[in-house]
Each structure stands twice: as structure tokens, then as C-alpha cells.
Amino acid sequence: SVEAGGYWSGNEVVGFFRAVVVAAGTEHVSHRLYLQWIRITGDDGLHTVAASVPIEEITADQSQASVVRTTLDKNAEFGTLRMTVTVEREQSDMALTYILTADGETGKYKLTKSN
């Protein structure tokens, strides 16, 4: 799944953030989360990926299958991304919730556990 939002600017470029959840595996499907900084270039508005980073804190434990869901905070201030990331582990009733934030500094993010 893909969720985009939160415009950023810096060094005479502008763009937006994109969270990408990728599913992998056959018998046990696990999800990986990537945060991307998408640059809007030229008058034609073409989009290019300025940076793409895996959110290692979410994807590091692949010992069991997991489902990752993202929810964009549409009230975040201009120039920042704020989203809730929920991780549900297979065969567990417990879900972990994180807050993912980023600004225009390409490739940098902050992830804090909220439960």
C-alpha cells in the first residue's frame, strides 16, 4: 500500500512524503515499511524519488509474520510528515503503535513508540 502527504521544501526543491508498505513471503507474509521523499521537478511537475529509506525499527524483527498499517495525520504542520504506524504480529492479539515523523531533511526520520 502507498500513502502520500506532507509537503517539504529545501535547497530550492519541493516535494512530498510517501510511505510504502511492501508485502513479501509465500507461506508467512511479512510487511516492510519504507519512507520516501518525492521531489517535484520542473514546470511539468514530474515526480522523482529523492530518498527512500527502510524503517528498520519496524522491519528488523522478521522472525514472525506481521502486518503494517499507516495512517497519515492530515493536520500536521506544513513541511512535516506525521503518521501513525500500527504493527500487528501473526498469532498475537497485541498490536504495537508508533508515531513516525519527518521533515524536509532527506533520509532522516523519527519513530517513537506510542503504546
N, C-alpha and C positions, 0 to 999 in steps of 0.2 A: 504494500500500500504506500501511497505517497501523500504527504500533507505539506502544503506550502504556505508561507506567510511571513510577516515581519520584515519589512524593508530595511536595508542597511546602506550606508554610503561611506566612502573613504578613498583617498588617493584619486580623486576625480572619476571614480566609478560608482555606480549604484547597482543594487540588486536585491534579492530576497533570499530567504532561507527555505530549505526543503528538507524534510525528514523522510527517509526512505526505509521501510521495513521490508527485508528480503527473507523469504522462507527457503530453507534448504533441508535436504534429507529425504529419505524414502520411507523407512519404517517409523522413525521418530523424527518429526519435523521440528526444527528449531528456527527461531527468528533472529535476525541480526538487524541492528539499528545503525543507520548512517545519517550524519548531519552534513548537509551540503550548503555551500554559499554559491548562489547562482548569480552571475554577472549579467546585467542587461547592457548590451553593447550597441553603439551606433544609433542612427536615426531609424533604422529598420527594426529595432527592438529585439534583435537576436539574443538568445539566452545561451550562455556557456557556463560550465562548472568551474568556478574559481578555486574551490577546495571541496574535498569530500573526505570526511573522517569517520571511522567506525567509533561508536560509543562503546569503548572497551568494557566499561564497568557493567554494561547491560549484557554484552555478548560473551564475556570471559568464561562464564560457567556453562559449558555446553554438555555437562555430564548428564543432563536430563532435558527432555524436550520442553520448550517454552513458547508462549505466545506473547508478542509485544504489541501494545496498542498505544497510539499517540493521540493527544487531544490538544489542539492549538488554543492558546489564550488570546482571543481576539482583542482583548483590552490592554495588551502590553504596549508600552510606550514606543513611539516611532524610533527605529534604529535598533530595536532589540527583538529577540525571539524568546518566548516563554511558552513552554508546553509541558503538559503532564504526560509521563510515560508510565504505563502500567505493565508489569511483567507477571504473567501467570505461569507457574510451573506445572507440568503434567503430573498427575497423581498427587496434587496438593491443593487444599482448599484455600491456601493463603496466596494473596497477590501482593507484590511489592510495588509501591508507588514512588516515583521520583519526579522532581521538577528539573527540567532541562532549560538552561538559559544560555544565550549567546548574543554577541553584539557584532559590529562590523569587522572586528579583528579576525581575519580569515584563519580558520582552523582552530580557533580557541572556543571552548565552551565550559560550562559549569554544570555539574549534576549533583543534586542534593536529594537525599532520601527523605520522603515526607511521611512515612509510616514505619 
